[in-house]
Amino acid sequence: MPERKPIQDPEDIELREDRQLEAVIGRPPGWLLHWGMTLVALAFVVLIVLSAVIEYPDVLQAPVTVLSEQPPVRVVARTSGKLTRLLVQDGQFVRQGDLLAELENPARLQDVETLSSFIEDLQALENPLDFLEVQLPENLQLGELQPDFAQFAQNLEDYQYFLSQGTVFQKINSLEQQIRRTRELIRLQGNQLRKLEEEVALARENFERYRRLSQDGAVSDVEAERAEVDYLRKERALEQLKTTIVNHRIRIEELRVEIADLKQSRQDGRSSRQLLIRQDIRRLQSAVEAWRQRYLLLAPITGRVAFTRVLSEQQFLKAEEPVLTIVPEGGEGDILGRALLPMRGAGKVRAGQRVSIRLEGYPYQQFGTLDGRVAKVALVPEESSYLLEVDLPDTLRTTYGQTIPFRQEMQGTALVITEERSFLARIFDRILSVWKNP
């Protein structure tokens, strides 16, 4: 066997290895390598294009209640007790505020109505003196309203007694008479003052004349002194009269102040008592209204009565238990959905966006979903949720073409379609989010 020469060149070694590999697996055709790379590149481009073209929506879920714009209103019992009177029948037409039923209580309805009318009459009184003519209704059976009515009766009696008392007016009349008499006295003393001033002037002239004659020796000094004494006496009387007139005027001012004090005291007493009466009236009015809410079932709206259960007199009702329903007269209005939208993502919701509703009573896999539009979103959240209103068609037809009969307060889940975005845009958003918010 011939001896092989060792291979010295590395390129010869690589070439020999390639030949040995080709001998084992065969030589790959050139077209397969070329078209394989092309197909991979084409698939990548198609994938990029599809991710940019294909869009799917962002969806926000919220619990929703489907109801009418004017839904029937439930009438509930505000307190537990027996149904003593049932005044309506199923299907009967009633107006807002009509009495439907009465619950057991210690008061008598007729007496409470009498008290209510009495309060309205009192509120119409404008002149305080009109309260003197007020006559309290007697023998009223008011139950829990009795203490408030008794307090009002006591304050009214005190007010009427205060208004009927004429002592203050008698004092005022007496003081006014004193003022008139004092003014008359001042007038008379004014006349005396003018006459006395004339006498003082004459006495002064007489004194001056006697003094000159005494200096000339025509009269004695005694006669001159007499003239001086007469002058001084009249001047002193004049000053006393002036002082008396001033004192009379001061007295008139004192009497005026006393009259003003009496009037103010009278006004304060009347105002304080009148305030008590007004407060009692408001308290009674509030108590009567609370009694009505507690023991009377009144129609909250105009419509027709719909019994949701068997009702009979002497039947026991629990507090906050629905008793009957009032269906609005003239239709229930448009159908809408009210959803509680979570705060997370709520900023993306706008009016006009599409809403898909899955009703709990009608599985969407079998019946389909209801389509609607966002009507409005509340500006202020309540309990970490925004109230969302959804407009729905009058006929509830699902995406499967099935008609759903409308019932009040159907529950479900609302899917709000906020935005159609491509897969590629979502990838870029993730990249930007990582880049800008490391």
C-alpha positions in Angstrom: 0.0 0.0 0.0 1.5 3.3 -1.0 2.5 5.6 1.8 0.3 8.9 2.0 2.1 12.1 2.2 1.2 14.4 5.1 -0.8 17.5 4.2 1.1 20.6 4.9 -1.2 23.4 3.7 -4.3 24.3 6.0 -6.4 25.1 3.0 -5.9 21.6 1.7 -7.1 20.3 5.1 -10.3 22.5 4.9 -11.0 21.4 1.3 -10.5 17.8 2.2 -12.9 18.1 5.1 -15.6 19.7 2.9 -15.2 16.9 0.4 -15.5 14.3 3.1 -18.8 16.1 4.4 -20.2 16.2 0.8 -19.5 12.5 0.5 -21.6 11.8 3.6 -24.7 14.1 3.2 -24.5 15.0 -0.5 -24.0 18.4 -2.1 -27.0 20.8 -1.4 -28.4 22.3 -4.5 -27.9 26.1 -4.9 -31.5 27.0 -5.6 -32.7 25.7 -2.2 -30.4 27.9 -0.3 -31.3 30.9 -2.4 -35.1 30.5 -2.2 -35.1 29.5 1.5 -33.6 32.8 2.4 -36.0 34.6 0.2 -39.0 32.8 1.8 -37.8 33.6 5.3 -37.4 37.3 4.4 -40.8 37.3 2.7 -42.5 35.7 5.7 -40.9 38.3 8.0 -42.2 41.2 5.8 -45.7 39.6 5.6 -45.7 39.3 9.4 -44.7 43.0 9.8 -47.4 44.1 7.4 -50.1 42.0 9.0 -49.1 43.3 12.5 -49.5 46.8 11.2 -52.7 46.2 9.3 -54.6 43.9 11.7 -56.2 45.9 14.5 -58.1 44.8 17.6 -59.8 47.1 20.2 -59.0 48.1 23.7 -61.9 46.9 25.9 -63.0 48.2 29.3 -65.4 46.0 31.3 -68.1 47.4 33.7 -71.2 46.0 35.4 -74.3 47.4 33.7 -78.0 47.6 34.5 -80.5 47.8 31.6 -83.6 49.9 32.4 -85.9 52.5 31.0 -85.5 56.2 31.1 -88.5 56.5 33.3 -88.4 53.2 35.2 -91.2 51.9 37.4 -90.8 53.1 41.0 -90.9 50.7 43.9 -92.8 51.8 47.0 -91.2 50.4 50.1 -92.2 50.4 53.8 -90.0 52.7 55.9 -90.8 50.9 59.1 -91.9 47.5 60.2 -95.6 47.1 61.1 -99.0 45.9 60.1 -100.7 47.1 56.9 -103.8 48.6 58.5 -105.3 50.1 55.4 -104.8 49.2 51.7 -106.5 51.9 49.6 -105.6 50.8 46.0 -106.0 47.9 43.7 -103.7 46.3 41.2 -103.8 48.3 37.9 -105.5 51.4 39.6 -104.5 54.8 38.2 -103.0 57.1 40.9 -101.5 60.6 40.9 -98.3 61.7 42.5 -98.8 62.1 46.3 -102.0 59.9 46.5 -102.3 57.8 49.6 -101.8 54.1 48.8 -101.8 52.4 52.2 -101.3 53.1 55.9 -99.2 51.3 58.4 -100.1 50.7 62.0 -99.3 53.6 64.4 -100.7 55.3 67.5 -101.8 58.4 65.7 -105.1 58.9 63.9 -104.7 59.9 60.2 -107.6 62.3 60.3 -106.2 64.1 63.3 -102.7 64.4 61.7 -104.4 65.9 58.6 -106.2 68.4 60.8 -102.9 69.3 62.4 -101.3 69.7 59.0 -104.1 72.1 57.8 -103.8 74.0 61.1 -100.0 74.5 60.5 -100.7 75.8 57.0 -103.1 78.3 58.3 -100.6 79.5 60.9 -97.9 80.0 58.2 -100.2 82.3 56.3 -100.5 84.7 59.3 -98.5 87.9 58.8 -99.8 90.3 61.5 -98.5 89.2 65.0 -101.8 90.3 66.5 -103.6 87.7 64.4 -102.2 85.0 66.7 -104.6 86.4 69.4 -107.5 84.8 67.3 -105.8 81.4 66.9 -107.8 78.5 68.4 -106.0 75.2 69.0 -107.8 72.1 67.6 -108.9 69.9 70.5 -109.0 66.1 71.2 -106.3 65.2 68.7 -104.8 61.8 68.7 -101.3 62.4 67.5 -99.2 59.6 68.8 -95.5 60.5 68.6 -96.4 64.0 67.4 -98.1 64.8 70.8 -95.0 66.1 72.6 -94.2 68.6 69.9 -97.8 69.8 69.7 -97.9 70.2 73.5 -94.8 72.3 73.4 -96.3 74.5 70.7 -99.6 74.9 72.6 -97.7 76.1 75.7 -95.6 78.6 73.7 -98.7 79.8 71.9 -100.6 80.4 75.1 -97.7 82.4 76.5 -97.5 84.4 73.3 -101.2 85.2 73.3 -101.1 86.2 77.0 -98.1 88.5 76.2 -100.0 90.1 73.3 -103.1 90.6 75.3 -101.4 92.4 78.2 -101.9 96.2 78.0 -99.7 97.2 81.0 -96.9 98.4 78.8 -99.2 100.5 76.7 -100.8 102.0 79.7 -97.4 103.0 81.0 -96.5 104.4 77.6 -99.7 106.4 77.5 -99.1 107.8 81.0 -95.6 108.8 80.1 -96.8 110.5 76.9 -99.3 112.4 79.0 -96.6 113.6 81.3 -94.6 114.8 78.3 -97.6 116.7 77.1 -98.3 118.3 80.5 -94.6 119.2 80.9 -94.6 120.8 77.4 -97.7 122.9 78.4 -95.9 123.9 81.6 -92.9 125.0 79.7 -95.1 127.0 77.4 -96.7 128.8 80.4 -93.4 129.4 82.1 -92.1 130.8 78.8 -94.8 133.4 79.0 -93.8 134.1 82.6 -90.2 134.3 81.6 -90.8 137.0 79.0 -92.8 139.1 81.5 -90.2 138.6 84.2 -87.4 139.7 81.8 -89.4 142.9 81.3 -89.7 143.4 85.0 -86.0 142.8 85.5 -85.2 145.4 82.8 -87.5 148.0 84.5 -86.0 147.2 87.9 -82.5 147.7 86.5 -83.4 151.1 85.1 -85.1 152.1 88.4 -82.0 151.0 90.3 -79.6 153.0 88.0 -81.8 156.1 88.3 -81.9 155.9 92.2 -78.1 155.3 92.2 -77.5 158.5 90.2 -80.0 160.5 92.3 -78.3 159.2 95.5 -74.9 160.4 94.2 -76.4 163.8 93.5 -78.0 163.9 97.0 -81.5 164.0 95.6 -82.6 160.8 97.4 -81.3 159.0 100.5 -79.1 156.0 100.3 -81.8 153.9 101.8 -84.1 154.4 98.9 -81.3 153.6 96.5 -80.6 150.3 98.4 -84.3 149.4 98.2 -84.2 149.8 94.4 -81.1 147.6 94.2 -82.7 144.9 96.4 -85.8 144.9 94.2 -83.6 144.5 91.1 -81.6 141.7 92.5 -84.7 139.8 93.7 -86.3 140.0 90.3 -83.1 138.9 88.5 -82.8 135.9 90.9 -86.4 134.9 90.2 -85.6 135.1 86.4 -82.6 132.7 86.8 -84.7 130.3 88.9 -87.4 130.3 86.2 -84.9 129.6 83.5 -83.5 126.7 85.6 -87.0 125.3 86.0 -87.6 125.4 82.3 -84.3 123.6 81.6 -85.2 120.9 84.2 -88.6 120.4 82.5 -86.9 119.9 79.2 -84.5 117.3 80.7 -87.5 115.6 82.2 -89.1 115.3 78.8 -86.0 113.6 77.4 -85.9 111.2 80.3 -89.6 110.3 79.7 -88.8 109.8 76.0 -86.0 107.4 76.9 -88.3 105.6 79.3 -90.9 105.2 76.6 -88.2 103.9 74.1 -87.1 101.4 76.7 -90.6 100.1 77.2 -91.2 99.8 73.5 -87.9 98.0 73.0 -88.6 95.7 75.8 -92.1 95.0 74.4 -90.6 94.4 70.9 -87.9 92.1 72.2 -90.5 90.1 74.2 -92.7 89.8 71.2 -89.9 88.9 68.8 -88.5 86.2 71.1 -91.9 84.6 71.6 -92.8 84.9 67.9 -89.5 83.2 67.1 -90.4 80.3 69.4 -93.7 80.0 67.7 -92.1 79.9 64.2 -89.6 77.3 65.4 -92.4 75.2 66.8 -94.4 75.5 63.6 -91.3 74.3 61.5 -90.7 71.5 64.0 -94.3 70.4 63.8 -94.2 70.5 60.0 -91.1 68.4 59.9 -92.5 66.0 62.4 -95.7 65.6 60.4 -93.7 65.0 57.2 -91.5 62.4 58.9 -94.7 60.7 60.2 -96.1 60.6 56.7 -92.9 59.1 55.3 -92.8 56.5 58.1 -96.4 55.3 58.3 -98.0 56.3 54.9 -97.3 54.8 51.5 -97.7 57.6 49.0 -97.5 57.4 45.2 -94.1 58.8 44.2 -95.1 59.4 40.6 -98.3 59.4 38.5 -99.0 56.0 37.0 -100.7 52.7 37.6 -100.3 50.4 40.6 -98.7 47.1 40.0 -98.7 44.6 42.8 -95.5 42.6 43.0 -96.8 40.3 45.8 -100.0 39.3 47.5 -101.2 42.2 49.7 -103.9 42.2 52.3 -104.8 44.3 55.4 -103.3 43.3 58.7 -100.4 41.8 56.8 -97.0 42.4 58.5 -94.4 44.3 56.5 -90.7 44.6 57.2 -88.8 47.9 57.0 -87.3 48.6 53.5 -89.4 45.8 52.0 -90.9 46.5 48.6 -94.7 46.6 48.8 -95.9 47.6 45.3 -94.7 49.3 42.2 -96.0 52.4 40.3 -95.6 52.1 36.5 -95.3 55.6 34.8 -98.3 56.7 32.9 -97.6 57.4 29.2 -94.8 54.8 28.7 -91.4 54.2 30.3 -89.4 56.2 27.8 -86.2 55.1 26.0 -84.2 52.1 27.0 -80.7 52.7 28.4 -77.9 51.1 30.3 -76.2 52.4 33.4 -72.8 51.1 34.1 -70.3 51.7 36.9 -67.0 52.3 35.0 -63.8 51.6 37.0 -61.4 54.6 37.3 -58.6 52.6 35.6 -58.7 53.5 31.9 -61.8 55.6 32.3 -60.0 58.5 30.6 -60.2 56.7 27.3 -64.0 56.5 27.2 -65.7 59.1 25.0 -69.3 59.7 24.0 -70.3 57.8 20.9 -68.0 54.8 21.4 -69.4 51.4 20.8 -70.6 49.3 23.7 -71.3 45.5 23.7 -73.5 44.3 26.5 -73.6 40.7 27.7 -76.8 40.0 29.7 -76.5 37.6 32.6 -80.0 36.1 31.9 -79.1 35.5 28.2 -75.7 33.9 27.8 -73.9 35.6 25.0 -72.5 32.4 23.6 -76.1 31.4 22.8 -78.0 34.6 22.4 -75.3 37.1 21.3 -74.7 40.6 22.7 -76.5 43.9 22.6 -74.9 46.8 20.8 -75.1 50.4 22.1 -73.3 53.7 22.2 -71.8 55.7 25.0 -74.2 58.6 25.8 -72.3 60.3 28.5 -69.9 59.8 31.3 -70.2 61.4 34.8 -67.7 64.2 35.4 -67.2 63.2 39.1 -66.6 59.6 40.3 -68.6 58.1 43.1 -67.1 55.3 45.2 -64.2 54.9 42.8 -66.4 54.5 39.7 -67.8 56.8 37.0 -71.5 56.5 36.1 -71.7 55.6 32.4 -75.0 55.9 30.4 -75.4 53.7 27.3 -78.0 54.4 24.6 -79.8 51.3 23.4 -82.4 50.8 20.7 -86.1 50.5 21.5 -86.0 46.8 20.3 -83.3 44.8 22.0 -82.0 42.7 19.1 -78.8 40.8 19.7 -75.9 40.3 17.3 -77.3 36.8 16.7 -80.6 38.4 15.5 -82.6 37.3 18.5 -85.0 39.8 20.2 -84.7 40.0 23.9 -87.9 41.0 25.8 -87.3 44.1 27.9 -87.4 43.7 31.6 -86.5 46.4 34.1 -83.1 46.2 35.7 -81.6 43.4 33.7 -78.0 42.9 34.8 -75.0 42.3 32.7 -71.5 43.3 31.7 -70.7 46.2 29.4 -67.6 46.0 27.1 -66.7 49.5 26.1 -64.7 49.5 22.8 -62.4 52.5 23.4 -59.9 52.3 20.5 -58.9 50.1 17.5 -55.1 49.7 17.6 -52.7 47.5 15.6 -50.5 44.8 17.1 -47.4 46.7 15.8 -48.5 49.9 17.5 -48.9 48.1 20.7 -45.4 46.7 20.4 -44.0 50.2 19.8 -45.9 51.5 22.8 -44.3 48.8 25.0 -40.9 49.7 23.7 -41.5 53.4 24.2 -42.8 52.8 27.7 -39.7 50.8 28.6 -37.5 53.4 27.0 -39.2 56.5 28.7 -40.0 54.8 32.0 -37.0 52.7 32.9 
